[in-house]
Amino acid sequence: MIGLLGGTFDPPHKGHLYLARTARRQLGLERVILIPAYLPPHKQVSGGATAAQRLAMARLAARGKKWMSVSDAEIAREGKSYTYDTLTELSARMPGERFCFLCGSDMLVSLEHWYRADELLRMAAFAALPRNEADAALMRDAAARLTGQGAEIHLLDAPPMELSSTEFRRSRDADKVPAAVFRYIEAHGLYGEETARQAGK
């Protein structure tokens, strides 16, 4: 089974990698594919980085990890990045492959409202990790509800990591992103004023 981790990756941060590693270890995933969105249907892109820059940062985050790769499917397709369309495309490229979409608890709770959700739930498994302790109960309720509808839901067992791209853009804390991504942000002057330097980065 192949894990799919979508998002804006604006920028990709250590929470993304934590989710990918946890899912790979607990579910025995063959590999994880990062899929930067061109235009997410459920949230706004900050405007701090272009689609090409977000794709480049995702590739830097995956670099050196044999079990991780990056797909430009949604950015190449342009328009709104619906998971249903991406899974349809990847299923055609890799017939017979099983996919597991990785997400945070907030995404799992809203899954029933995604574009073509009924079909989507039949196309792939879903694995979720809570962002914080308060989300864990909501995640369990959503998982029970979706499983009752025939979906394959995996609740990952690991301590929450409450980290977001928004938090990085606000703090510009180098410890929250991979070092190569931090260097790229500095070099391209992304996210407002020059990113604060930290010793050892």
C-alpha positions in Angstrom: 0.0 0.0 0.0 1.2 3.5 -0.9 0.6 6.5 1.4 -0.5 9.8 -0.2 0.0 13.0 1.8 -1.5 16.0 0.2 -1.5 19.6 1.3 -0.4 23.1 0.3 3.1 22.5 1.8 3.4 26.3 2.3 6.0 25.3 3.6 6.4 21.6 4.2 7.3 21.2 7.9 8.4 18.5 10.4 4.8 17.7 11.3 4.2 16.5 7.7 7.3 14.2 7.9 6.2 13.0 11.4 2.8 11.9 10.0 4.5 10.2 7.0 7.0 8.3 9.1 4.4 7.3 11.7 2.0 6.0 9.0 4.8 4.2 7.1 5.9 2.4 10.3 2.5 1.5 11.7 0.8 0.6 8.4 3.8 -1.0 6.6 3.5 1.4 3.7 5.7 0.7 0.7 6.3 4.4 0.3 4.8 7.8 0.8 4.1 10.3 -2.0 3.8 14.1 -1.1 1.3 15.8 -3.4 1.4 19.6 -3.2 -2.0 21.1 -4.1 -2.4 23.8 -6.8 -5.5 25.3 -5.4 -6.9 23.6 -2.2 -10.8 23.5 -2.3 -11.1 23.9 1.5 -8.5 26.6 2.4 -6.6 29.6 1.1 -3.0 29.5 0.0 -1.1 32.1 1.9 0.3 33.8 -1.2 3.8 33.6 0.2 5.1 31.0 -2.1 4.1 30.1 -5.7 3.0 26.6 -6.7 6.4 26.0 -8.3 8.1 27.1 -5.0 5.9 24.9 -2.9 6.7 21.9 -5.2 10.4 22.6 -4.9 10.2 22.8 -1.1 8.3 19.5 -1.0 11.1 17.9 -3.1 13.7 19.2 -0.7 11.7 17.8 2.3 11.7 14.4 0.6 15.3 14.4 -0.6 17.4 11.6 0.8 14.4 9.5 1.8 14.2 6.4 -0.4 10.7 5.7 0.8 9.4 9.2 0.0 8.7 10.9 -3.4 6.8 13.9 -4.7 4.1 14.1 -7.3 3.3 17.2 -9.3 -0.1 15.8 -10.4 -2.2 18.5 -8.8 0.1 21.4 -9.7 0.3 20.2 -13.3 -3.4 19.8 -13.5 -4.1 23.3 -12.1 -7.6 24.3 -11.1 -9.0 23.1 -7.8 -7.1 20.2 -6.4 -9.8 17.6 -5.5 -8.5 14.4 -3.9 -11.0 12.4 -6.0 -9.4 13.6 -9.2 -5.9 12.9 -7.9 -6.8 9.3 -6.8 -8.4 8.7 -10.2 -5.3 9.8 -12.0 -2.9 7.9 -9.8 -5.1 4.7 -10.0 -4.8 4.9 -13.8 -1.1 5.4 -13.6 -0.6 2.5 -11.1 -3.4 0.0 -11.8 -3.9 -2.5 -9.0 -2.1 -0.4 -6.4 -3.7 0.3 -3.0 -3.6 3.8 -1.6 -3.9 5.2 1.8 -4.5 8.9 2.2 -2.8 10.4 5.2 -4.4 13.3 7.1 -4.8 15.1 10.3 -7.8 14.7 12.5 -9.4 17.9 11.3 -9.4 16.5 7.7 -10.9 13.2 8.8 -13.7 14.9 10.7 -14.7 16.8 7.5 -14.1 13.9 5.1 -17.8 13.3 4.5 -18.1 16.7 3.0 -15.3 16.3 0.5 -15.9 16.3 -3.3 -17.4 13.0 -4.3 -16.9 11.6 -0.8 -18.9 8.4 -1.3 -16.7 7.3 -4.2 -13.5 8.6 -2.5 -14.1 6.4 0.5 -14.3 3.3 -1.7 -11.1 4.3 -3.6 -8.6 4.5 -0.8 -8.0 3.8 2.9 -7.5 6.8 5.2 -5.1 7.2 8.1 -5.3 10.0 10.6 -3.2 11.4 13.4 -4.6 13.9 15.9 -3.1 17.4 16.0 -3.7 17.7 19.7 -5.4 15.8 22.5 -8.7 17.7 22.1 -8.9 16.4 18.5 -8.4 12.8 19.4 -12.0 12.3 20.6 -13.4 13.9 17.5 -11.2 11.7 15.4 -12.4 8.5 17.1 -16.0 9.6 16.6 -15.4 10.3 12.9 -13.6 7.1 12.4 -16.4 5.1 13.9 -19.0 6.9 11.7 -17.0 6.4 8.5 -16.2 2.8 9.3 -19.9 2.2 9.7 -20.3 3.4 6.1 -17.8 0.9 4.8 -14.7 3.0 4.8 -11.2 1.7 5.8 -10.0 4.1 8.5 -6.7 3.7 10.4 -6.1 5.7 13.6 -2.4 6.1 14.1 -1.1 5.6 17.6 1.5 8.3 18.3 1.8 11.4 20.4 0.2 14.4 18.6 2.5 17.0 17.0 0.7 20.3 16.9 2.5 22.1 14.1 1.2 23.9 11.0 2.6 25.8 8.1 0.7 28.9 9.4 2.6 28.6 12.7 5.9 28.5 10.8 5.0 31.5 8.7 4.1 33.4 11.9 7.2 32.4 13.9 9.7 31.7 11.1 11.3 29.2 13.5 13.9 27.1 11.7 13.4 24.2 14.0 9.9 23.6 12.6 11.0 22.8 9.0 13.7 20.6 7.4 17.0 22.3 7.2 17.0 22.3 3.3 13.6 23.8 3.3 14.7 26.5 5.7 17.6 27.4 3.4 15.3 27.6 0.4 13.0 29.9 2.3 15.9 32.2 3.2 17.4 32.1 -0.3 14.1 33.1 -1.9 13.0 35.6 0.8 9.7 33.8 1.4 7.0 34.7 4.0 7.6 38.3 4.5 10.7 39.7 6.1 14.0 37.7 5.9 13.6 34.4 7.9 15.4 34.6 11.3 18.6 32.7 11.4 19.3 30.2 14.1 22.6 28.7 15.2 23.5 25.4 13.7 21.1 25.7 10.8 
